[in-house]
Amino acid sequence: MYYLSTLAPLYAANHMQPMWRDRAAIQQFQQQLAGLAMSGVQPQFSQWVTSLTDPAVNDVGRDIVLSDAMLGYLQFVSAIGTHGNSWLYSNIPYKLGLPPNAVINQWQLAVRQDRLQSYVNSLVPQHPQYTKMYQALRDMLVNNRPWPQVSNGPNLYPGQLSNDIPALREILMRTDMLTHSAPVAQARGRLARNEPDDGGLSVGEENNRESLVATSARDITLAAGSTVITQSAASVTVGETVYSPDLVAGVKRFQKWQGLNTDGVIGARTREWLNVSPQTRVALLALNIQRLRILPGYISSGIMVNIPNYSLTYYQNGREVLSSHVIVGRPSRKTPLMNSGLSNVVLNPPWNVPTSLVRADIVPKAMRDGSYFQQHGYTLLSDWSKDAKVIDPAMIDWNSVSARNFPYRVRQAPGASNSLGRFKFNMPSSDAIYLHDTPNHNLFQKDMRALSSGCVRVNKADDLANMLLHDAGWSNDRVASTLQEGNTTYVNIRQRILVKLYYLTAWVSDDGQMQFRTDIYNYDHAVRSGVQILAQAEKLM
């Protein structure tokens, strides 16, 4: 027992009577416990699941295991609001501890008043996604046959030949991607599928761009030891090796299911998602179900940015009024998870280039090209104060400075080519993170948009700004004239508007389709552990 010293006085106070007499409460708690174990966030939950599925653990012993597990579960549920950003996005399991006494007392009161079932029900994530995701998880659990695998290799284009075609066809059939309209998530015993929903410019970004191949999906599948099957090349006939039009159509549906470009070309990212088994998807669902606990269940007025979905949604009066593609930080300069509130909108913003970018990108280029600052509209300032003096780059002794000790602030003037575009959306942030426009809207055509240095670029920044400015009393004519004049103008936001940057790699869209996204920051590492307990956890579902 993990909490034996705590359980002893609790059972003594209960006159050594069982605490788990309500069968419905037992069933519901075991289901919640199994779901948390499948998320992989803490190995001890898997130990409790193993004990509860052991036929030798019965009667009093089983009651004690349930109570022991309840203490661990209560600690998780009660502390997740404070620690969720670390517990649910870490490669290291969090440390188990005791829940607050007040929480233990609530549980014990429910036991004494014979309302344990309603108390257990109150512990599930209070989010509208929960019921849909939980049902999808249960449906996927039954899809436990060995999963076909496609091999690594060059891109496969329509009409080409490949020995992977039989495996590809089976994968598309088992995910219902060969039908004209994929079933919704609630279809029993089948994978839920496709149709994604809408759920600062880095200097030299194309040179520094990391590969965003879905390494996590591949590594999780291999590390978890999921049963896979491969096709023997010797058993494949020529007619079975053609990448035919019906398969191309199915692959396009499959790509849409993962948020990939629907070009029908089977490249590295598509191959790796094809190889992700239902077992891994179950664990991904389980982990993201727990992440619902740190998301608001209802949003009156707010801006929600789902980082791995590269999407922004703006709500007014509880209704979605704008959806936009976004660009987020690349893996080496992650966009942080955060809660904040919009403070102002800046029209014609200047760009004070972050020191890290100045040192890593701008100074080396300026040292090679003396006209670099002028060509890109940069001004050098003596420091970061309001009274900072303008420095002429020609007056700097470049032999005495380096990228590491460069003492000046670099500012880019407002304008059409400014890296922040025409609008900036400020919010309090210890990481100096904000939303902004961009002059390079062509980048929004990419499917993998982790390209920035941490800030969030908004494709529909002009629409978002116009909505916010209209609420602040600005007319369209006033906005247009201010942009044309080019003067930097700050407009305060009158009402409280939540800004939440969050990270969800699996969910159910409004049309009932399951969605999965590439884990661009490798935050889904816990899934490796979650897959290991699926067979046992399923017995409690």
C-alpha positions in Angstrom: 0.0 0.0 0.0 1.4 3.4 -0.9 -0.6 5.4 1.7 -0.8 2.8 4.4 0.0 5.2 7.3 -2.9 7.5 6.1 -5.4 4.7 5.4 -5.0 3.1 8.9 -6.7 5.9 10.8 -9.3 6.4 8.1 -10.5 2.8 8.4 -10.3 3.1 12.2 -12.6 6.1 12.1 -14.9 4.1 9.8 -15.0 1.3 12.5 -13.0 -0.9 10.2 -15.9 -1.2 7.8 -15.4 -1.3 4.0 -15.5 2.1 2.3 -16.5 0.7 -1.1 -19.9 -0.8 -0.7 -21.5 0.9 -3.7 -21.0 -1.2 -6.9 -21.7 1.7 -9.2 -19.2 3.9 -7.4 -16.6 1.1 -7.7 -17.2 0.7 -11.4 -17.0 4.4 -12.1 -13.9 4.9 -10.0 -12.1 2.0 -11.6 -12.9 3.4 -15.1 -11.4 6.8 -14.1 -8.4 5.1 -12.5 -7.9 3.0 -15.7 -8.1 6.1 -17.8 -5.5 7.9 -15.8 -3.2 4.9 -15.8 -3.4 4.7 -19.6 -2.2 8.3 -19.8 1.1 7.2 -18.4 1.6 10.3 -16.2 2.5 8.4 -13.1 3.5 4.7 -12.9 1.9 4.1 -9.6 -1.6 4.3 -11.2 -0.6 1.3 -13.3 0.4 -0.6 -10.2 -3.1 0.0 -8.7 -4.7 -1.1 -12.0 -2.6 -4.3 -11.9 -3.6 -5.0 -8.3 -7.3 -4.4 -9.0 -7.2 -6.9 -12.0 -5.5 -9.6 -9.9 -8.0 -12.2 -8.9 -6.1 -12.9 -5.7 -6.9 -9.4 -4.5 -10.5 -9.5 -3.2 -12.8 -8.6 -0.4 -11.0 -6.5 2.3 -7.8 -6.4 0.3 -9.6 -5.0 -2.7 -11.4 -2.4 -0.6 -8.0 -1.2 0.7 -6.5 -1.0 -2.8 -9.4 1.1 -4.0 -8.9 3.5 -1.1 -5.2 3.6 -1.6 -5.7 4.5 -5.2 -8.4 7.0 -4.3 -5.9 9.0 -2.3 -3.5 9.1 -5.2 -6.3 10.1 -7.6 -7.5 12.8 -5.2 -4.0 14.3 -5.1 -3.9 14.4 -8.8 -7.3 15.9 -9.3 -6.9 18.5 -6.6 -3.5 19.7 -7.7 -3.8 19.5 -11.5 -5.0 23.0 -11.8 -1.8 24.3 -10.2 0.7 21.8 -11.6 -0.9 20.7 -14.8 1.5 22.4 -17.2 4.4 20.4 -15.6 2.7 17.1 -14.8 1.0 16.7 -18.2 3.8 17.9 -20.4 6.9 16.3 -18.8 9.1 13.3 -19.6 9.5 12.7 -15.9 6.6 11.4 -13.8 5.4 13.8 -11.1 5.9 13.0 -7.4 3.0 11.4 -5.6 1.9 13.0 -2.4 -1.1 13.3 -0.1 -4.2 15.3 -1.1 -5.2 18.2 1.2 -7.0 17.2 4.4 -10.0 19.1 3.2 -10.2 16.9 0.1 -9.8 13.7 2.1 -12.6 14.9 4.4 -14.9 15.4 1.5 -14.3 11.9 0.3 -14.9 10.5 3.8 -18.1 12.5 4.2 -19.4 11.1 0.9 -18.6 7.6 2.2 -20.5 8.1 5.5 -23.4 9.7 3.8 -23.7 6.9 1.1 -23.2 9.3 -1.8 -19.9 7.9 -3.0 -21.2 7.4 -6.5 -22.1 11.1 -7.0 -18.8 12.1 -5.4 -16.8 9.9 -7.8 -18.8 11.3 -10.7 -17.7 14.8 -9.8 -14.0 13.9 -10.2 -14.1 13.6 -14.0 -12.8 16.5 -16.2 -15.5 19.2 -16.4 -15.2 19.9 -20.1 -17.6 19.2 -22.9 -14.9 17.2 -24.8 -14.7 14.6 -22.0 -17.7 12.5 -22.8 -16.9 12.4 -26.6 -13.2 11.6 -26.0 -13.9 9.0 -23.4 -16.4 7.2 -25.7 -13.9 7.3 -28.6 -11.2 5.8 -26.2 -13.6 2.9 -25.3 -14.3 2.3 -29.0 -10.7 2.1 -29.9 -9.8 -0.3 -27.1 -11.4 -3.2 -28.9 -9.3 -2.7 -32.0 -6.4 -4.7 -30.7 -5.5 -6.9 -33.6 -1.8 -6.7 -34.9 -1.3 -3.5 -36.8 0.2 -3.4 -40.3 3.4 -1.4 -40.9 4.6 0.5 -44.0 8.3 0.6 -44.4 10.5 3.7 -44.5 11.6 4.8 -48.0 11.3 7.6 -50.6 8.0 9.4 -51.1 5.3 7.3 -52.8 3.4 9.1 -55.5 0.1 8.2 -57.1 0.5 5.5 -59.7 3.8 4.2 -58.4 4.5 0.6 -57.3 5.3 -0.4 -53.8 5.4 -3.6 -51.8 3.8 -1.6 -48.9 0.5 -1.4 -50.8 -1.2 -4.4 -49.1 -0.3 -3.0 -45.7 -1.5 0.4 -46.7 -4.8 -0.9 -48.0 -5.4 -2.8 -44.7 -4.6 0.3 -42.6 -7.0 2.4 -44.7 -9.7 -0.2 -44.5 -9.4 -0.6 -40.7 -9.5 3.2 -40.2 -12.5 3.5 -42.6 -10.6 5.8 -44.9 -11.6 3.9 -48.1 -15.2 4.9 -47.6 -16.6 8.2 -49.0 -17.6 9.5 -45.6 -15.8 8.4 -42.5 -17.9 7.4 -39.5 -18.1 9.5 -36.4 -16.2 8.7 -33.2 -19.1 7.0 -31.6 -19.1 4.1 -34.1 -18.5 1.1 -31.9 -15.4 -0.9 -32.2 -13.8 1.2 -35.0 -11.3 3.9 -35.2 -12.8 7.4 -35.3 -11.6 9.5 -38.1 -10.8 12.6 -40.1 -11.9 16.2 -40.9 -9.8 18.5 -38.8 -11.4 21.6 -37.2 -10.2 24.9 -36.2 -9.7 23.8 -32.6 6.9 36.8 -34.6 9.0 36.5 -37.8 12.2 34.7 -37.0 15.2 36.1 -38.7 16.8 33.3 -40.9 14.0 30.9 -40.0 14.2 28.8 -43.1 17.9 28.0 -42.4 17.2 27.2 -38.7 14.0 25.2 -39.2 14.0 21.8 -37.5 12.4 18.8 -39.1 8.9 18.3 -37.7 8.5 14.7 -38.7 6.3 12.9 -36.2 9.2 11.3 -34.4 7.0 11.0 -31.2 4.4 8.9 -33.0 7.0 6.6 -34.4 9.1 6.3 -31.2 6.0 5.8 -29.0 4.8 2.9 -31.2 8.2 1.2 -31.2 9.0 1.8 -27.5 5.6 0.6 -26.5 6.1 -2.8 -28.1 2.8 -2.6 -29.9 2.1 -5.8 -32.0 2.7 -5.0 -35.6 2.7 -7.0 -38.8 4.6 -6.5 -42.0 4.0 -7.7 -45.5 6.4 -10.1 -47.1 7.6 -8.8 -50.4 7.6 -12.3 -51.8 3.9 -12.8 -51.2 2.9 -9.6 -53.1 1.7 -9.8 -56.7 2.3 -7.0 -59.2 -1.4 -6.1 -59.3 -1.4 -5.5 -55.5 1.5 -3.1 -55.6 0.0 -0.2 -57.5 -0.8 3.0 -55.5 -4.2 3.3 -57.1 -6.7 6.2 -57.2 -8.9 4.7 -54.5 -5.9 4.4 -52.2 -4.9 7.9 -53.0 -8.3 9.2 -52.0 -8.1 7.2 -48.8 -4.7 8.6 -48.0 -6.0 12.1 -48.4 -8.7 11.4 -45.9 -6.1 9.9 -43.6 -3.9 13.0 -43.9 -6.8 15.3 -43.1 -7.4 13.2 -39.9 -3.8 14.0 -38.8 -3.8 17.7 -39.9 -1.4 17.0 -42.7 -1.4 18.4 -46.2 -3.9 16.4 -48.2 -1.7 15.9 -51.2 -2.0 12.1 -51.4 1.8 11.8 -51.4 3.1 9.3 -48.8 6.0 11.0 -47.2 7.8 10.6 -43.9 5.1 12.2 -41.7 2.2 10.3 -43.4 4.2 7.0 -43.1 4.7 7.5 -39.4 1.1 8.2 -38.7 0.0 5.2 -40.8 2.2 3.1 -38.5 0.5 4.4 -35.3 -1.5 1.6 -33.9 -5.0 1.9 -32.2 -3.3 1.1 -28.9 -1.0 4.1 -29.2 -4.0 6.3 -30.2 -5.9 5.1 -27.1 -3.0 6.2 -24.9 -2.9 9.5 -26.7 -6.6 10.0 -26.1 -6.1 9.1 -22.4 -3.4 11.7 -21.9 -5.3 14.4 -23.7 -8.4 13.6 -21.6 -6.4 14.5 -18.5 -5.3 17.7 -20.2 -8.9 18.8 -20.4 -8.7 19.3 -16.7 -6.6 22.5 -17.2 -8.8 23.9 -20.0 -11.9 26.1 -19.4 -15.1 24.2 -19.9 -16.8 27.4 -21.1 -15.4 30.6 -22.6 -17.4 33.8 -22.6 -14.8 36.1 -24.2 -11.4 34.7 -25.0 -8.7 33.7 -27.5 -7.7 30.1 -27.5 -4.6 28.9 -29.3 -4.0 25.2 -29.7 -0.3 25.0 -30.4 0.1 21.6 -32.1 -3.1 22.3 -34.2 -1.6 25.7 -35.3 -5.0 27.2 -34.7 -6.6 30.3 -33.0 -10.2 30.6 -32.0 -11.8 33.8 -30.8 -15.0 33.6 -28.7 -17.4 36.4 -27.9 -20.3 35.8 -25.5 -19.6 32.1 -25.6 -19.8 31.9 -29.4 -17.0 31.2 -31.8 -16.6 34.3 -34.1 -13.2 33.8 -35.7 -10.9 30.9 -36.5 -7.5 31.4 -37.9 -4.3 29.5 -38.8 -1.3 30.4 -36.7 2.5 29.9 -36.7 4.0 28.9 -33.4 7.5 28.5 -32.0 9.8 25.9 -33.4 11.0 23.1 -31.1 14.2 24.9 -30.0 12.1 28.0 -29.2 8.9 26.6 -28.0 5.7 28.7 -27.6 5.0 28.4 -23.8 1.7 27.1 -22.3 0.2 30.1 -20.6 -2.9 31.9 -19.3 -3.1 35.7 -19.8 -5.4 38.4 -20.8 -5.3 40.8 -23.7 -4.2 44.3 -22.7 -4.0 46.3 -25.9 -3.8 46.2 -29.7 -1.0 48.0 -31.4 -1.4 49.4 -34.9 1.8 49.9 -36.9 4.0 48.3 -34.2 7.7 48.7 -34.2 9.7 45.5 -33.5 12.2 45.5 -30.7 14.2 42.4 -31.7 14.8 40.0 -28.9 18.3 39.9 -27.7 18.6 36.2 -28.5 17.7 36.8 -32.1 20.1 39.8 -32.3 23.0 37.7 -31.1 22.1 34.6 -33.1 21.0 36.0 -36.4 21.2 39.7 -36.9 24.7 40.7 -35.7 26.5 37.9 -37.6 24.8 39.1 -40.8 25.5 42.8 -40.1 29.2 42.0 -39.5 29.3 40.5 -43.0 27.2 43.3 -44.7 27.6 46.8 -43.4 24.3 47.9 -45.1 22.2 45.1 -43.4 20.6 47.3 -40.8 19.5 49.9 -43.4 18.3 47.3 -45.9 15.9 45.7 -43.3 14.7 48.9 -41.7 16.6 48.4 -38.4 17.6 51.1 -36.0 20.3 50.7 -33.4 19.5 52.2 -29.9 21.9 52.7 -27.1 19.8 50.8 -24.5 16.2 49.7 -23.7 15.1 52.9 -22.0 12.5 55.3 -23.4 15.2 57.9 -23.8 17.6 55.6 -25.7 19.8 57.4 -28.3 20.0 56.4 -31.9 23.4 54.8 -32.8 24.9 55.1 -36.3 26.2 51.6 -37.2 29.0 53.2 -39.1 30.3 54.7 -35.8 30.6 51.3 -34.2 34.0 49.7 -33.9 33.0 46.3 -35.1 36.4 44.8 -34.2 35.6 45.5 -30.5 32.1 43.9 -30.4 30.8 40.4 -31.0 27.4 38.7 -31.2 27.7 37.6 -27.6 28.5 41.1 -26.1 26.6 43.3 -28.6 25.3 46.1 -26.3 22.7 47.8 -28.4 18.9 47.4 -28.9 17.8 46.7 -32.4 14.4 48.1 -33.5 12.6 47.6 -36.8 10.4 50.6 -37.9 6.7 50.1 -38.5 5.7 49.4 -42.1 4.6 46.8 -44.6 7.8 44.8 -44.2 7.9 45.0 -40.4 8.2 41.5 -39.0 5.2 42.0 -36.7 3.0 43.1 -39.6 0.4 45.8 -39.1 -1.0 44.5 -35.7 0.4 43.3 -32.4 -1.7 42.0 -29.6 -0.1 42.5 -26.2 -0.7 40.5 -23.1 1.2 40.2 -19.8 3.8 37.5 -20.2 7.0 36.7 -18.3 8.4 35.2 -21.5 7.6 38.3 -23.6 5.1 36.3 -25.7 2.4 38.0 -27.8 0.3 37.5 -30.9 1.0 39.5 -34.0 0.5 39.9 -37.8 3.2 39.0 -40.3 4.2 40.2 -43.8 4.9 36.5 -44.8 1.4 35.0 -45.1 2.6 32.4 -47.6 4.0 30.4 -44.7 0.4 29.7 -43.5 0.0 27.3 -46.5 2.4 24.9 -44.8 0.9 22.1 -42.7 3.7 22.1 -40.1 3.9 25.7 -38.9 6.3 25.5 -35.9 8.5 28.2 -37.4 8.7 31.2 -35.1 10.9 32.2 -32.2 8.1 31.7 -29.7 5.5 34.3 -30.4 2.3 33.5 -32.3 1.7 34.8 -35.8 -1.9 35.1 -36.8 -3.0 34.6 -40.3 -6.3 36.6 -39.8 -4.7 39.2 -37.7 -6.6 42.0 -39.5 -9.9 40.4 -38.8 -9.0 39.8 -35.2 -7.8 43.4 -34.8 -10.9 44.8 -36.5 -13.2 42.9 -34.1 -11.3 44.0 -31.0 -10.9 47.6 -32.2 -14.6 47.8 -33.1 -15.4 46.7 -29.5 -13.1 49.5 -28.3 -15.1 52.1 -30.3 -13.1 52.3 -33.4 -14.7 52.5 -36.9 -13.3 50.8 -39.9 -12.4 54.2 -41.4 -10.4 55.1 -38.3 -8.5 51.9 -38.5 -7.8 52.3 -42.2 -6.6 55.9 -41.8 -4.4 55.0 -38.8 -2.7 52.2 -40.7 -2.2 54.5 -43.7 -0.6 57.2 -41.6 1.8 54.7 -40.2 2.1 56.1 -36.7 2.3 53.5 -33.9 -0.9 53.6 -31.9 -1.9 51.7 -28.8 -5.5 50.9 -28.1 -6.5 49.5 -24.7 -8.9 46.7 -24.5 -11.9 47.6 -22.3 -13.1 44.2 -21.3 -11.4 41.1 -19.9 -10.4 38.8 -22.8 -8.8 35.6 -21.8 -5.8 34.5 -23.9 -4.9 30.8 -23.4 -2.1 29.0 -25.2 -2.6 25.3 -24.8 -1.5 22.0 -26.1 -3.9 19.3 -27.2 -2.8 16.5 -29.6 -6.1 14.6 -29.7 -9.8 15.6 -29.5 -13.2 15.1 -31.1 -14.3 17.8 -33.6 -17.7 19.3 -33.6 -18.8 16.9 -36.4 -17.9 13.9 -34.2 -14.6 13.0 -36.0 -11.5 12.1 -34.0 -8.5 14.3 -34.5 -4.8 13.6 -33.9 -1.9 16.0 -34.3 1.9 15.7 -34.4 3.5 16.2 -31.0 5.8 19.0 -32.2 7.4 19.6 -28.7 7.6 15.9 -27.6 5.2 16.5 -24.8 3.4 13.1 -25.3 6.3 11.1 -23.9 4.1 9.6 -21.1 2.1 7.7 -23.7 5.0 5.2 -23.9 4.2 4.1 -20.4 0.4 4.3 -20.9 0.4 1.8 -23.7 2.0 -0.8 -21.5 -1.0 -1.0 -19.2 -3.8 -1.0 -21.8 -4.5 -4.8 -21.6 -5.0 -4.6 -17.8 -6.8 -1.3 -17.8 -9.3 -2.5 -20.4 -10.5 -5.0 -17.8 -11.7 -2.1 -15.6 -13.4 -0.2 -18.3 
